[in-house]
Amino acid sequence: SETNKMASLRRSLLLPRSLTIRNVSAAAAKGESIKPPVQVFGVEGRYATALFSAASKEKSLDKVESELASMNNLLTNKPKVLEVLLNPMLKTEQKKRALNDIAETLKFSPITTNLLYAMVENNRTTKVVSMIRSYSQLMSAHRGEVTCTVTTAKTLSSAELKSLQDALKGFTKKQEVLKLNTKVDKDIIGGVVVEIGDKYVDLSTATKVKKLVGLLKEAV
């Protein structure tokens, strides 16, 4: 089953790369998986969770996070590398060689390298970037961070930003840390849109106008 395969993957990440390359699902090392701080979904989520579990056992969560960030920067700044990994015409061995060069250049730990090799072998290279995002989500939750995205029509001043941060802290628990991201979207005209955890508050002028127009149409 898919669950058994991912459990085997978690164990195999701690084994030498040669074994992982031959057959990830054949790994039989014993050990319980570490429960992730939050659930991440999809194929990428399962790989990220397996990586988080293995890295946690090795006390290398931060190191793996840093390595994945380096991988993400490489794929962003050098699109041709991503094209190689995504190219369906290339054989698995060719992608492995490319990945090996990346791992050696960036000095990846065996855990990170094994995970990426497993994704190549299982034809999951299209999920590498989203897997990195999923791992970041796990690490953010592990640190007790609560991500909040605030969208405004114009850039906030320092005073406005501080006032907003102070107000948003009321949504977090004592042990949680607020991680604030700001975005500018002129289409909202004015006001603010706040996304924090599973909460969504739309106080934008654009939405208010839309609601007003709807009321006016009903009144006609």
C-alpha positions in Angstrom: 0.0 0.0 0.0 1.0 3.7 -0.3 1.2 4.0 3.5 3.6 1.0 3.7 5.7 2.5 0.9 6.1 5.8 2.6 6.9 4.1 5.9 9.6 2.2 4.1 10.9 5.4 2.5 11.2 7.0 6.0 13.4 4.2 7.1 15.4 4.1 3.9 16.4 7.7 4.1 18.7 6.8 7.0 20.4 4.1 5.0 23.4 4.4 2.6 22.5 6.0 -0.7 23.4 2.8 -2.7 20.6 0.9 -0.9 18.1 3.6 -1.5 18.9 3.8 -5.2 18.4 0.1 -5.7 15.0 -0.1 -4.1 13.6 2.4 -1.6 10.6 0.2 -0.7 12.9 -2.8 0.1 14.5 -1.1 3.1 13.7 -3.0 6.3 15.4 -1.0 9.0 13.3 -0.9 12.2 12.1 2.2 14.0 8.9 4.2 14.6 8.2 7.3 12.4 8.1 10.7 14.1 4.6 12.3 14.0 4.8 15.6 12.1 3.6 18.8 13.8 0.9 19.3 11.1 -0.5 17.3 8.3 0.6 18.2 4.8 -1.2 16.7 1.8 -0.6 15.2 -1.5 2.3 13.2 -2.8 4.7 16.0 -2.0 3.3 16.1 1.5 4.1 12.4 2.0 7.7 12.8 0.8 8.1 15.9 3.0 6.7 14.0 6.0 9.1 11.1 5.4 12.0 13.5 5.2 10.9 15.3 8.4 10.7 12.1 10.3 14.1 10.9 9.1 15.8 14.3 9.8 14.2 14.5 13.2 15.7 11.2 14.2 19.1 12.4 13.0 18.7 15.8 14.8 19.3 17.5 11.4 15.9 19.2 10.8 17.5 22.7 10.4 20.3 21.3 8.2 17.9 19.6 5.8 15.7 22.8 5.7 18.8 24.8 4.7 19.8 22.2 2.1 16.3 22.3 0.5 16.4 26.1 0.5 19.6 25.9 -1.5 18.0 23.4 -3.8 15.0 25.7 -4.3 17.3 28.7 -5.0 19.2 26.7 -7.6 16.0 25.6 -9.4 14.7 29.2 -9.3 17.9 30.8 -10.5 18.9 28.1 -13.0 15.7 27.0 -14.8 17.7 24.6 -17.0 18.4 22.5 -14.0 14.7 22.2 -13.3 14.1 21.4 -17.0 16.5 18.4 -16.8 14.7 17.0 -13.7 11.3 17.5 -15.4 12.2 16.3 -18.9 10.2 13.1 -19.5 12.5 12.2 -22.4 15.5 11.8 -20.1 16.2 8.4 -18.5 16.3 8.0 -14.8 20.0 7.4 -14.8 20.6 10.7 -16.6 18.5 12.5 -13.9 20.4 10.7 -11.2 23.7 11.9 -12.6 22.4 15.5 -12.7 21.1 15.1 -9.1 24.4 13.7 -8.0 26.3 16.7 -9.3 23.9 19.0 -7.5 24.2 17.1 -4.2 28.0 17.1 -4.4 28.2 20.8 -5.3 25.8 21.9 -2.6 27.2 19.4 -0.1 23.9 17.8 0.8 23.6 15.4 3.7 22.8 11.7 2.9 19.2 12.1 4.1 18.4 15.0 1.6 20.2 13.2 -1.2 18.4 9.9 -0.6 15.0 11.6 -0.6 15.7 13.4 -3.9 17.1 10.1 -5.4 13.9 8.4 -4.3 11.8 11.0 -6.0 13.7 10.6 -9.2 13.4 6.8 -9.1 9.7 7.0 -8.4 9.2 9.5 -11.2 8.1 12.2 -8.8 10.5 15.0 -9.9 7.5 17.2 -10.8 6.8 17.3 -7.1 10.3 18.4 -5.9 9.4 22.1 -5.6 6.1 21.5 -3.9 7.8 19.0 -1.6 10.2 21.7 -0.5 7.3 24.0 0.3 5.6 21.2 2.3 8.8 20.7 4.3 8.9 24.4 5.0 5.3 24.2 6.3 6.3 21.3 8.6 9.3 23.3 9.9 7.3 26.4 10.5 4.8 24.4 12.6 7.7 22.7 14.4 9.0 26.1 15.5 5.5 27.1 16.6 5.2 29.8 13.9 1.8 31.0 12.8 1.9 32.4 9.3 -0.1 35.4 8.6 -0.4 37.1 5.1 -1.6 40.6 5.0 -2.6 42.2 1.7 -3.0 45.9 1.3 -3.4 48.3 -1.7 -0.2 50.1 -0.9 3.0 49.4 1.1 2.5 49.8 4.9 4.6 52.3 6.8 6.8 51.1 9.7 4.3 52.5 12.2 1.3 50.8 10.4 3.2 47.5 10.2 4.0 47.6 14.0 0.4 48.4 14.9 -0.8 45.6 12.7 1.7 43.1 14.2 0.6 44.1 17.7 -3.1 43.6 16.8 -2.5 40.2 15.1 -0.6 38.8 18.2 -4.0 38.5 19.8 -4.7 35.7 17.4 -1.8 33.6 18.5 -1.3 31.4 21.6 1.4 32.2 24.2 3.9 29.6 22.8 3.3 30.5 19.2 5.4 32.9 17.1 3.7 35.2 14.5 5.3 35.1 11.1 4.0 38.0 9.1 4.1 38.2 5.3 2.9 41.4 3.5 1.7 41.7 -0.1 0.6 44.7 -2.1 -2.4 44.3 -4.5 -3.7 47.5 -6.0 -6.9 45.7 -7.1 -8.3 45.7 -3.6 -8.3 49.6 -3.8 -8.0 50.0 -0.1 -8.5 48.4 3.3 -6.8 45.1 4.2 -7.2 41.3 3.6 -5.8 39.1 6.4 -5.1 35.4 6.2 -3.9 33.9 9.5 -4.0 30.1 10.1 -7.4 28.9 9.0 -8.9 32.4 9.3 -9.7 34.7 6.5 -10.8 38.3 7.0 -11.6 40.5 4.0 -11.9 44.2 4.8 -10.8 45.4 1.4 -12.6 48.4 -0.2 -13.0 46.3 -3.4 -15.1 43.7 -1.5 -17.1 46.4 0.3 -17.9 48.0 -3.1 -18.8 44.6 -4.6 -21.3 44.0 -1.7 -22.7 47.5 -2.1 -23.3 47.0 -5.8 -25.0 43.7 -5.0 -27.3 45.3 -2.6 -28.2 48.1 -5.0 -29.0 45.6 -7.7 -31.3 43.7 -5.4 -33.1 47.0 -4.5 -33.8 47.9 -8.1 
